[in-house]
Amino acid sequence: MNAVHFVARVMQGREDHMQTIERDVVIIGAGPSGLTAARELRKAGHSVAVLEARDRVGGRTHTDIVEGAVLEVGGQWVSPDQTALIGLLDELGMSTFPRYRDGDSVYIGPDGAPVRYSGEMFPVDEYTGEEMQRLIDLLDRLVAEAGPEAPWNHPDARALDTISFHHWLRQQSDDEEACDNIGLFIAGGMLTKPAHSFSTLQAILMAATAGSFSNLVDEDFILDRRVVGGMQSVSERMAADLGEDVILSSPVRTLRWSGIDGVDGVTVVSDTTTVHARYAVVAVPPNLYSRISYEPPLPRRQHQMHQHQSLGLVIKVHAVYTTPFWREEGLSGTGFSAGSIVQEVYDNSNHEDPRGTLVGFISDEKADAMFELPPHERRERILSSIAGFLGPQALEPEVYYESDWASEEWTRGAYASSYDLGGLHRYGRDQRTPVGPIHWSCSDIAAEGYQHVDGAIRMGQRTATAIHLELSSGLQSTGTAQGA
Ligand SMILES: Cc1cc2nc3c(=O)[nH]c(=O)nc-3n(C[C@H](O)[C@H](O)[C@H](O)COP(=O)(O)OP(=O)(O)OC[C@H]3O[C@@H](n4cnc5c(N)ncnc54)[C@H](O)[C@@H]3O)c2cc1C
């Protein structure tokens, strides 16, 4: 068989397996946001189909078993302000357990020496401590002024969005250690990009979506609890309720939408299924919007906006030990260091599991450097860095695993997306605006819960409400909301 015949056979085979269905709403992506949108729309009496590229649901949440160890490869922690997620957990009858946090934490400052401490403030010298507190207070004030919903409306939005967080911090303080530590909470800790590559307004948004900057720097708040059974099971439970309306291994390639030829609704074509629907919900992160061909093309402003949103990069490292050995030394397992390869480490032991699990994070340029090394050398460097916090026993885990989301076709980074310098005040106000029958839903464009599962759920609920209102009133916006 020559190549042309082979391709023709494959195409024919695909067509033979194609199904065509009709629904009120088609949802692209079975992460927590898409599944919430589908769940809420179904509850409101509308028919749905969810098309998912992967052979599993959950998107950036994935609870996997690696060499016998249960690992949260993606999103996992729940904080007390994440009421949409907590409400859904209640609705699904699921429970949570607290992160282990008894004992001292460890801080490694610029001199490279580990120092034990307790309480919230790092054991830095008096002046650095005062400067850190002053920066936190200043950021808390800006965060309260800007809020999570529309930070681009802050009177100083343009000024704050056109200076990098790195340079803004150094305008406020001459204490390098204080600037590095405060930068770490947002840069390495959340956006997973270097602090010189995103704006102060973006940093303020990140903190505003967690309630305050103080909340964000308080690991007991932001990394409070985990879901028994794993965070992915939230999506699995929603998918089970939706049954055959969730179609896996079905990457969407084309979205035809009305607006030019006067045809109402959408036709969405995936590798297995064509769905005719009134509305489409694109529930994938913005860096993947352009993997779908839109016919007709999206408006100019969307094309531009999407090119200014990108995912960060972080390696989430899991190391499982026979016992949580650090607890015997009176250590909580928590460690911070702006200068180390692993800049945060936590006790991540599983619910009712006698083994001890540590999780560490290596962000942005440090992750680049680690990925240049051969795997065995990378493992050695990363474990040595963890041992710098918790001692040499950390060098010998039973199980070692690196989450590598940047290599995943249907994600391409971690944790979530943010704008480049100046992008947030320029485009942010349009990021949630529908384009005709196309709605956008993911954690990356959420207000409260931005970048988190909670934000994904809030966006799913918000999108479902908007579509339900339009379907119930018989309205359908057929033009583009943003001008072409
Ligand atoms: C390593 C890591 C750690 C994290 N830690 C936390 C944490 O502790 N707490 C927390 O709250 N959040 C955390 N997050 C973030 C959280 O997981 C995400 O914010 C959340 O999963 C986003 O949900 P979503 O539905 O918006 O998008 P996603 O979860 O990305 O789901 C999108 C879905 O769309 C699918 N898709 C993409 N393109 C197509 C296409 N063309 N056709 C069909 N399907 C498509 C994808 O396969 C995916 O299933 C973490 C994320 C990572 C990666």
The ligand as an SDF file (V2000), in Angstrom:
LIG
                    3D

 53 58  0  0  0  0  0  0  0  0999 V2000
    1.5450   20.7200   38.9910 C   0  0  0  0  0  0  0  0  0  0  0  0
    0.2800   21.4780   39.2990 C   0  0  0  0  0  0  0  0  0  0  0  0
   -0.0300   21.7610   40.6230 C   0  0  0  0  0  0  0  0  0  0  0  0
   -1.1920   22.4980   40.9190 C   0  0  0  0  0  0  0  0  0  0  0  0
   -1.5170   22.6970   42.2360 N   0  0  0  0  0  0  0  0  0  0  0  0
   -2.7460   23.1950   42.5420 C   0  0  0  0  0  0  0  0  0  0  0  0
   -3.2230   23.1620   43.8840 C   0  0  0  0  0  0  0  0  0  0  0  0
   -2.5360   22.6860   44.7810 O   0  0  0  0  0  0  0  0  0  0  0  0
   -4.4770   23.6490   44.1280 N   0  0  0  0  0  0  0  0  0  0  0  0
   -5.2710   24.1250   43.1300 C   0  0  0  0  0  0  0  0  0  0  0  0
   -6.4110   24.5410   43.3940 O   0  0  0  0  0  0  0  0  0  0  0  0
   -4.8400   24.1560   41.8410 N   0  0  0  0  0  0  0  0  0  0  0  0
   -3.6120   23.6780   41.5230 C   0  0  0  0  0  0  0  0  0  0  0  0
   -3.2050   23.6070   40.2200 N   0  0  0  0  0  0  0  0  0  0  0  0
   -4.0340   24.2360   39.1740 C   0  0  0  0  0  0  0  0  0  0  0  0
   -5.2760   23.4560   38.8180 C   0  0  0  0  0  0  0  0  0  0  0  0
   -4.9710   22.1020   38.6110 O   0  0  0  0  0  0  0  0  0  0  0  0
   -5.8850   24.0940   37.5630 C   0  0  0  0  0  0  0  0  0  0  0  0
   -6.1350   25.4600   37.8190 O   0  0  0  0  0  0  0  0  0  0  0  0
   -7.2010   23.4260   37.1540 C   0  0  0  0  0  0  0  0  0  0  0  0
   -7.0250   22.0590   36.8890 O   0  0  0  0  0  0  0  0  0  0  0  0
   -7.7310   24.1160   35.9110 C   0  0  0  0  0  0  0  0  0  0  0  0
   -8.9250   23.4940   35.4960 O   0  0  0  0  0  0  0  0  0  0  0  0
   -9.5260   23.8040   34.0630 P   0  0  0  0  0  0  0  0  0  0  0  0
  -10.7190   22.9400   33.8910 O   0  0  0  0  0  0  0  0  0  0  0  0
   -9.6690   25.2690   33.9390 O   0  0  0  0  0  0  0  0  0  0  0  0
   -8.3780   23.4000   33.0160 O   0  0  0  0  0  0  0  0  0  0  0  0
   -7.6710   21.9700   32.8310 P   0  0  0  0  0  0  0  0  0  0  0  0
   -7.5860   21.2590   34.1200 O   0  0  0  0  0  0  0  0  0  0  0  0
   -6.3920   22.2420   32.1170 O   0  0  0  0  0  0  0  0  0  0  0  0
   -8.6560   21.1690   31.8710 O   0  0  0  0  0  0  0  0  0  0  0  0
   -8.7180   21.4460   30.4940 C   0  0  0  0  0  0  0  0  0  0  0  0
   -9.0530   20.1660   29.7460 C   0  0  0  0  0  0  0  0  0  0  0  0
   -9.1940   20.4670   28.3580 O   0  0  0  0  0  0  0  0  0  0  0  0
   -8.6290   19.4090   27.5990 C   0  0  0  0  0  0  0  0  0  0  0  0
   -8.3340   19.9170   26.2580 N   0  0  0  0  0  0  0  0  0  0  0  0
   -7.3780   20.8000   25.8880 C   0  0  0  0  0  0  0  0  0  0  0  0
   -7.4740   21.0530   24.5660 N   0  0  0  0  0  0  0  0  0  0  0  0
   -8.5050   20.3190   24.0840 C   0  0  0  0  0  0  0  0  0  0  0  0
   -9.0880   20.1450   22.7960 C   0  0  0  0  0  0  0  0  0  0  0  0
   -8.6550   20.7980   21.7100 N   0  0  0  0  0  0  0  0  0  0  0  0
  -10.1450   19.2860   22.6730 N   0  0  0  0  0  0  0  0  0  0  0  0
  -10.6370   18.6350   23.7500 C   0  0  0  0  0  0  0  0  0  0  0  0
  -10.0990   18.7580   25.0090 N   0  0  0  0  0  0  0  0  0  0  0  0
   -9.0630   19.5990   25.1610 C   0  0  0  0  0  0  0  0  0  0  0  0
   -7.4220   18.9950   28.4100 C   0  0  0  0  0  0  0  0  0  0  0  0
   -6.9780   17.6990   28.0950 O   0  0  0  0  0  0  0  0  0  0  0  0
   -7.9550   19.1060   29.8440 C   0  0  0  0  0  0  0  0  0  0  0  0
   -8.5130   17.8950   30.2830 O   0  0  0  0  0  0  0  0  0  0  0  0
   -2.0420   22.9200   39.8810 C   0  0  0  0  0  0  0  0  0  0  0  0
   -1.7300   22.6230   38.5490 C   0  0  0  0  0  0  0  0  0  0  0  0
   -0.5830   21.9070   38.2520 C   0  0  0  0  0  0  0  0  0  0  0  0
   -0.2780   21.5870   36.8270 C   0  0  0  0  0  0  0  0  0  0  0  0
  1  2  1  0
  2  3  1  0
  2 52  2  0
  3  4  2  0
  4  5  1  0
  4 50  1  0
  5  6  2  0
  6  7  1  0
  6 13  1  0
  7  8  2  0
  7  9  1  0
  9 10  1  0
 10 11  2  0
 10 12  1  0
 12 13  2  0
 13 14  1  0
 14 15  1  0
 14 50  1  0
 15 16  1  0
 16 17  1  0
 16 18  1  0
 18 19  1  0
 18 20  1  0
 20 21  1  0
 20 22  1  0
 22 23  1  0
 23 24  1  0
 24 25  2  0
 24 26  1  0
 24 27  1  0
 27 28  1  0
 28 29  2  0
 28 30  1  0
 28 31  1  0
 31 32  1  0
 32 33  1  0
 33 34  1  0
 33 48  1  0
 34 35  1  0
 35 36  1  0
 35 46  1  0
 36 37  1  0
 36 45  1  0
 37 38  2  0
 38 39  1  0
 39 40  1  0
 39 45  2  0
 40 41  1  0
 40 42  2  0
 42 43  1  0
 43 44  2  0
 44 45  1  0
 46 47  1  0
 46 48  1  0
 48 49  1  0
 50 51  2  0
 51 52  1  0
 52 53  1  0
M  END
$$$$
